[in-house]
């Protein structure tokens, strides 16, 4: 029996796709630089996944797990061809334990749906990547996704208690468990989280939950400079406030959103940055924290402070942030979106670096992001046909990464390396660390069949058939 | 040049100990079942550690890193002899960054000293193992230590941003960084945390800090049954309260403490369990949360609720908890201390299991612990000379572990496996997972020189010269 017939015998012929449209669709993600799959396989459950993987391992066929396909670094792109294992059918929440505060879910549940389900019983799963209406929780696990609430609540890895996963050699394993405390053997759970689908295929996820904060307050403060906005952040931390969300949007972004929404302005004249701040918790806490936030922003020189008094007003304040990614397209349709991160105290220096890049490389670089975490999305905007601007952008991105590392930061806080940033891995990690990671990879995947060409700088993304 | 002369050339002869007292002292930990070191080496810094480790690797000499020596499972015991690498001289806090909220410390800083240092500048490092006045932060990293505050704040791993470490092959590596968000390559940081000194020797630790909660309230509630106390816990979580500490102490423990302190009773007659509850945060929050705690405990049938109105009263409420370990010695000087953990909702069943063990095996088993995490310290008390009772205790501990796993729990929530629990590893982990962990071990330590005989069930603790 040939390889394809073997796969069909496992999952059923109806769940093996070879039409051009499927191969193309399962061959790209939000990075929009893809490579068509050779075969798309849609298994029903863990056992089918294990059987397909064993077959791939025997035949040395690359296998690439795929959830929502919303990643920004090509993590689910089959850059070396082979099988794309679409987890589409593993889309059920298996259990919500209201007393012990955890949920068990399959990987292809949409993150926002999981949040809605637990919130209906008064519980809360905090991580909130911007794509939460489309991304799969399994993809969040693969990339260790963040989001606005990370400053108070941490990132995905902090909420994962245990996993079921299929190893590249076909074994089904369980790591971690259903408790926060567990020190039995190595912490494979949090090694697999963030490994971008290169160590194991996650087939079941146990997430920790907490009681849903009953009340929230949302504020928007406008500032005459980025430095003043960062001063507001420092001031509110100094006042012992830990906001659930703490977002900064710079003036260039604001102008783009205003243009996109066809309004004159979204903030008072002279606004160079806004902070969006949300505090949550018991009502008595929220009242006090909101007052301290206002105080901190005023002390830092805010020109205007708005506080939502209804859910509609709250949504209106968040609108600027939500429309951002789409709005930037009014500048130009193509952006190189970098999710760099620096220690919070270095953010003013990071913005100085961006100003230098704008000037030296003649680029448009709107910035926004999770300022409490030091995680700023630096969007280098380029004309899709402007090869000169693209070359300048690539030159600038290397300087951006080097500058970020000089500020004690990291070249990726949320999106991972995938294949898009693989060539920059050596900027941040020494050869000894990269070699150690490769040995860990081989401990999981001796034949290198699982999601090859990712993370490590040996792929050749430039040669991909589907160019950006 | 011989091996010892080689070590002396690296660290200086004065920092190499071979006297019987040193070999013995560096050969035991709080488990009190040791094995003398062949050589105690006290390096000055990371470079000396790397040089010593390279030499050990060349000569295939086991090397065992050691911090405070307060572990309960023999993690720092040189069960196969060789070099004990005492980190005593790496005892400085290198940096506290008040703006970016992190600290960088050497591994042998006492955890409590680190907490005091950051609290002096208004910051907070939450993890608080019971031994915090004696244990080293490096040991906390090795064992992923917990403590009472874990319910609200998580365990050590949640507070570690980055590490410098020496690999068993002698390379000096840096993992993670100085930001919460970092998804560049595999998360080696949190793989090394909890690896019990078997993957790498941690030489520098970057910990995350938060603003110190300005106010706290401490309450003690007494209950007529363990079930009622657990009902109080469920009730306060249902009221959206997340206490900083949430400790349960059972009646047997209370009696022991009363006897130790030479008082008639520490609680109203008929008390079968007490809860110690501490809430912290902004003052407006703490007031509201404390009221909800009282409400929840009263609704669950508490017979008495006390609230500390001064620091002296707070210390008095905590006294029972603090005197516990020492007090249990009034029952008998030897205890088998098990740090099992179950999902919070299964705690009543866990206590039913303990009652069965007490009866079926005729044992004294006082229990206390971190009830919010489901992490209960089950202390099986045995006479040091009573071999029959010890045999019954060992039989019971296997039933305890199996029962814990049947309740979806874990056999160790805080203390790790070391060599003491290695033979039970296979109860919780499947052979496939253990094999995977061994491959990860080999990826770090191809010659198996780093802390051999730990975690994996191939050592022979029964044959150790220093018996309990």
Interface residues (C-beta under 8 A of the other chain):
Chain A: X97 X99 X100 X101 X102 X143 X144 X146 X150 X154 X155 X157 X158 X167 X171 X172 X173 X174 X175 X177 X178 X179 X180 X181 X182 X183 X184 X185 X186 X187 X188 X190 X191 X193 X194 X195 X199 X210 X211 X212 X213 X214 X234 X237 X238 X240 X241 X242 X281 X282 X283 X284 X285 X287 X288 X289 X341 X342 X343 X344 X345 X346 X370 X373 X374 X375 X408 X409 X410 X411 X412 X413 X414 X415 X416 X417 X425 X428 X429 X430 X432 X433 X434 X436 X437 X439 X440 X441 X442 X443 X444 X455
Chain B: X97 X99 X100 X101 X102 X143 X144 X146 X150 X154 X155 X157 X158 X167 X171 X172 X173 X174 X175 X177 X178 X179 X180 X181 X182 X183 X184 X185 X186 X187 X188 X190 X191 X193 X194 X195 X199 X210 X211 X212 X213 X214 X234 X237 X238 X240 X241 X242 X281 X282 X283 X284 X285 X287 X288 X289 X341 X342 X343 X344 X345 X346 X370 X373 X374 X375 X408 X409 X410 X411 X412 X413 X414 X415 X416 X417 X425 X428 X429 X430 X432 X433 X434 X436 X437 X439 X440 X441 X442 X443 X444 X455
